């Protein structure tokens, strides 16, 4: 610790100045969100490093309240602060009137101290270290099969600093590090047959990633997926790899537990509080306080302390998620879920106003090892990846997706790779058909939202499969 | 300062360097059920520098535009390229192109920056009102965004391009409700140009039309599943072309052996009725650009002609590798990312007056099939050659007639099989709504086509 404290203090000081200026220009209240980050990445293509990048980003998001109306604008350069604040104040004139107050140091709650979000070893990494790491990644994949082609992938690492200052006296900030690696592989054995394809990715806040495992897994998956067979459709027991189940949750169940759609009757969960909404041993939490979680941070993007929120407990729908404004609108307590992200963005940024977003979702249910999970499945499939989860009907939860990479489960064992199938159904309904989870737990980044989903492979009964 | 920087770059012993200095200004508004959710005017600028040294790329960027930061960015990019060049196994080389000096400043008839936020807010309020006239519409979220982007591109080969373009978009997401049935629906209008676009692509009109259809779809039944004949409207046909063919001809997938269309140039891969182009030069279209982000003039690319695969979408690097002519297909979402190979406006051409069929002719001999319109998007796996996309509106075709509405129709298939299953096309193509394509970076795209009949495609429905 300590390395980035000076930089955080610079941001906080800049924030204090901006808040003062906002009030001077006529704002009743103001909050200022500042970020600064540096990221280095090394890209691999066709078995070779060929691109390396180092980029920085910093900016300021300015929210003002005037007579109960909210205004917002952003800028990157300090000299534009005044003109940006004036723009924000103009916007406030016609925007929606909202009855809420910015958090004070007391109302924000006690900020948790979360371990394993920062690793000085990552801070000290140079691009050369990334080049060395990519060699390990490449070698470990190449060792699996002589014909493997490493089509893409790479290594990325960096840090980000976030600061928040408001006119109610709140000042908060934090920094974290991150490192990640990914690899895609292709193998073509027979000209007339489809190629085998593999992918693996892993991210961590700590300099603790197993490059050998990532390379090996990506290559092994490609080899295993060669020579797919056709299967019969029908209602099958499906085991979803964390990559595929998390995508389905991201575009259906998760946005349906946000306070606003729930209270406005736009969610399948609108009138379901305290009712059974999943199999009885299934629980769902939002918990951005877990040490080492890639979705963890001590505060949300409005300065509220991070906290654990129980959404579904043993099948019963317990709570919904709220940012400050929606909590005030519907007479609820905010859950520290105010996140600033633009549409399609997977991380917070200074361009956007806070909105309700799930931060780090944990799915829990009866958990065994993978072999036991599939031991009594006589005829089913293991769905590694899916395409088109973002085309699900977010309102109803109906989905129909294609799975390009999947395997048979025959007599309790993983079998041959299968040709692509379509899977369809309704996610809120399928939550009732979850019968277990494997302990191959992963933290999966959202495809199009800054939500991390933490889960193992999930077993679901009677999923409609079309071939 | 950017000239000084590129001059400095050419003195640093690099093989190639380009820089993009972007300045942008725009606004973003959202109204939900009559109330302003957000109104965000914003401004940004930044510099991205790309350096090629002994076969390896280095890239860096900043949004601090003082000389010291700009110089530091160049030095970082050079240092990164140099260290990467020590480990590069497959050296990057660039196909040769002519250097270009040009200035394309597209001044829209009605610059959205000159129009007050209040006026834009009024537009959304009007959309909102006319959509919520339908009692079944529970919620409407309307959105508006515009932007003017000025980009200066320089490289060490003498190319010097200044391009300024403007875009506007208005959209609506509706939720309709009847009893316990909830249904989401969306529309989008806009293009590259100014506020005048809304005179021809009227978001209020489109919004009302969307509301009407959404209400109708509340009574839709679950769709049948299985292999069925399908007729797609121009918008859905456009998405089909984009997902099923467009991505598979992006040359980055070709050179990494991740596309089933690798090595098939000159081969007949589709029914001979099928001709597909990618054309960034269509004025006003959402995928319009005059020069790509490597400074190459934009051009119409014929990808498939009468069923034969003719071309890929290329950047300079893949053009060199494949020994093909570069065709200006590199696009970057912003200064802070490297250009990737991207589509622009991807269109399947109509069959013309002679061979083209009327809609009635397309459906007349279908006993049991699907008519599908619009889309909620799709995705493709070019390596396996399979695709998935979703229709927003669909109907059953029974004995040559469009009958009852169907809900949540999703289509899937194999590129090479489905291209040969196209057995009927309308006379002319039409462009669909403006779209965004995500491939790590989001870029605006257009797509379109005629009404299209596919003999057999995999339908995933809920029935």
Interface residues (C-beta under 8 A of the other chain):
Chain A: X42 X45 X46 X47 X48 X49 X50 X51 X52 X53 X54 X55 X56 X57 X58 X59 X71 X72 X73 X74 X75 X76 X77 X80 X84 X87 X90 X91 X94 X95 X96 X127 X128 X131 X134 X135 X149 X151 X152 X184 X186 X188 X194 X195 X197 X233 X264 X265 X266 X267 X268 X344 X351 X352 X353 X387 X388 X390 X391 X393 X394 X395 X396 X398 X399 X400 X401 X402 X404 X405 X420 X422 X423 X424 X425 X426 X448 X464 X466 X467
Chain B: X33 X35 X36 X37 X38 X39 X40 X41 X42 X43 X44 X45 X46 X55 X56 X57 X58 X59 X60 X61 X62 X63 X64 X65 X76 X77 X79 X80 X81 X83 X84 X86 X87 X88 X89 X90 X92 X117 X118 X121 X138 X139 X175 X177 X181 X182 X183 X184 X225 X226 X252 X255 X256 X257 X258 X260 X336 X338 X375 X376 X377 X378 X379 X380 X381 X383 X384 X385 X386 X387 X388 X389 X390 X407 X408 X409 X410 X412 X414 X436 X438 X442 X458 X459 X460 X461 X462
